[in-house]
């Protein structure tokens, strides 16, 4: 066990992220039935703890699900939107496209607002589109993991609120780093394995109780958001078997974040991102997005003659895991500077990347 904890792999993929040893150790607990009151109390602490990183949650709840972030996104979309509702989805990346796929499968009445995957949204075009469509709901990805683009939630919220449109925000890559506010997004969706620095396996939906009570349109037993919310309110339990040990790890991750502070976590990520982007540019890499970039993820164009699999193998052999690109037709890889890592780890990675380039040139 101690040897495994001492072995440190630096995950530069955009989740699951590196976690601390204390979060890993929090999973080692005596066996407990998840229907015991003691465990229900633990889930309630986790649920309330996750609310503390969002503003204006006095009348809100956090509904926990066992599953990845996509599960919570599907639960929210399929439960909140009826056949009588109209939905617009901002699609400027793979995860906006995934929302569209969910909407198609559930036969929702929706329209796509398509935007460039590497450039900021034209908010005037979005305003015109929303005025024309007049949807009940607008769904978007706050931090698009495909490229690192940030869709400006404040700007979008101003447009939507004027038209009485409710916003459903996938905040997988922004929650527990960026400041989020239920006065801007009506529904915030995230998971346990990115900036919160917990273990993968839990996703959650944060919204005002009135909205959660109205989320009754699901045609899936497991993805029924209103039923999950009501059952948790009454029993402090998930309706179905929860990932027990992962809940304990998430509780520890919440404590860690409270100790570090949301603002300090943002600053740590920001510093790592700045060093990463400056280092990549100094090595001659083309880094995206060039404008509208967040501080979480960078999309990097591979140089001519550079093979991703060879680069991935070289980096992983030296303790760093990088991630392939996700934009069709572009030869890219992605780097996420999230999790229990810091700017020193980023500097070490840049040294590995420099060594790889040196070796590549020596072989030619």
Secondary structure as UniProt FT lines:
FT   HELIX           2..6
FT   STRAND          10..11
FT   HELIX           21..25
FT   TURN            26..27
FT   TURN            34..35
FT   HELIX           37..51
FT   TURN            52..53
FT   STRAND          54..55
FT   TURN            58..59
FT   STRAND          60..66
FT   HELIX           69..80
FT   TURN            83..84
FT   STRAND          87..91
FT   HELIX           94..105
FT   TURN            106..107
FT   STRAND          110..114
FT   TURN            117..118
FT   HELIX           123..133
FT   STRAND          137..141
FT   STRAND          143..144
FT   TURN            145..148
FT   STRAND          149..150
FT   HELIX           153..162
FT   TURN            163..164
FT   STRAND          166..170
FT   TURN            172..177
FT   STRAND          180..181
FT   TURN            182..184
FT   STRAND          187..191
FT   TURN            192..193
FT   TURN            195..196
FT   STRAND          202..208
FT   HELIX           209..213
FT   TURN            222..223
FT   HELIX           225..235
FT   HELIX           244..260
FT   HELIX           262..282
FT   TURN            283..284
FT   STRAND          286..288
FT   STRAND          297..301
FT   TURN            304..305
FT   HELIX           308..317
FT   TURN            318..319
FT   STRAND          320..321
FT   STRAND          323..324
FT   TURN            328..329
FT   STRAND          332..336
FT   HELIX           343..363
//
